[in-house]
């Protein structure tokens, strides 16, 4: 009976490690843009990510928000985020231009500080043509 228990525990541990190896790591940085006027996601907004290196900003990535207004993987794939200052820039002017609307904000730069690796950082943006709000999401 003890052999069966040991075999079962071994198989369980083995299958858990195989599952963990097949599960991709979650990207450490995501964004979400919601239109405050309509209460709907903002599809097609270009978002860039830069990291501060001394006195300059170095581009790490970019993407377009999907139909849900999200970019789930803005940080370079397969890498863990490093501590430092990052700038997430939402190119809202082009978005409003494409929708034949005026806006006061051509770009919305959001500078965040990452204090430690291994965490997920989510940056939501609530957007309207003449105002916006952002916060650290989950």
Secondary structure, DSSP 8 states (H G I E B T S, - for coil): -HHHHHHHHHHHHHHHHHHHHHS----SEEEEEEETTTTEE-TT-EEEEEEEETTEEEEEEEEE--TTSEES--S-TT----SEEEEEEEEHHHHHHHTT---S-S-EEEEEEE--TT--EEEEEEEETTEEEEEEE-
